[in-house]
Structures are given as structure tokens and as C-alpha cells.
Amino acid sequence: MSEFEEYLTGKKIDSDLFKKSEPDRWEEFNTLFFQVSPKSFTMQKLFLINQIRRKYLLEPKEETAPKSVKKKFKPVIRKKE
């Protein structure tokens, strides 16, 4: 997975679906991403990134088993009588 694809995943965008649906735009964004820093890319394309996220929202992966929750117990302090 390339840095650009990881970036899209971080932005909750399905990179594969985006690439298949709009290959020219995906390639344009990929090229620009490697010419500037990720922060600069985000600043330049923020409005478009939000539109793309709405079109190609990455479906969250379901966890196979729920995480166990450990409870922290506070020690009981008893007053002397």
C-alpha cells in the first residue's frame, strides 16, 4: 500500500473504489501528494477531499471479538474505630 493510499485510508476514503471510479483524478491527486507535504495537500484539497469521502466512504471493518474491558478497583480504606 502506497503512502497516498494510506493517507486516503486515514481520511476514511476507499482508495480502490476512488481509483476505479475516477482514475484520472486519483492519479492527479497521487502525483500532487508526492510533490507536497501531506499537510499542504490537505490544505489545498480539503473541500474536494470531503466530497470524495462522501462518495467513496471507507466502510469500517467489524471486529471479530469484542475487546475485554478491565475494571480498575480502588482499594478500600477503612477508618479505625
N, C-alpha and C positions, 0 to 999 in steps of 0.2 A: 504494500500500500504506500503510495507516494505521500509526501508532506501535504500536498494540496488535498488529496483525498482524506487524510487525517483531519485537516482543517475543516473540510466540509462536514465530516462526521461530528466534530466538535460543535459545529453550528447547527447540528440536527438536520442536515441535508443528506438525502440519499444520493451519493455520488454516482452510482451506477445508473440509476433512473434518470438523473440530470444529464449524464453523458449520452445516454441513448436517445433521450427526447430532444436535447438541444446540443448536438456535438460541436457546432461552431462556437457557441457561447461558452461551453465548457472549456474548449481549447483556448479561447481568448483569455478567460479567467485564469486558467492554468499557467499560461505564458506570463501574464502580468504578475501572478503570485510569486514567481521566481525572480522577477525583476525588482520587486519592492519588498519591504518587510511585511509580515502578516498584519501588524497594526495599521500600517499605511494602506494596505489592500482593503482592510475592513473599513477604514475611514472613506476610501474612495468609492467603495461598492456597497455601503451599508444598506441603502434603500433597495438596491437590486438583490442583495443577499436575503433580505426579509421577504421579498416577493418570491424568490426561488424557494425559500424554506416552506412557504405556504403551498407551493406547487409540488414539491418533492420532499415532503416531511419524512424524516427517517423514523420508521416505526421502532419503538423501544423493544428491546429484547426482553422476553419474560424469563425470570429466574426460575431455575428448576426446583430449588428448595429454598424456603424462607430462611433468612439469617436468624440465628438464635440470639435472643436478647438476654444479656446478663444483667441481673439487677445488682446494684451495689447496696450492701447492707450497712447501715450505720451502727456502730457499737452502742449498746445500751449502757448508759451511765446511771447508776443507782445512787441515790442520796443516802448518806449514813444517818441512822436514826439515833 
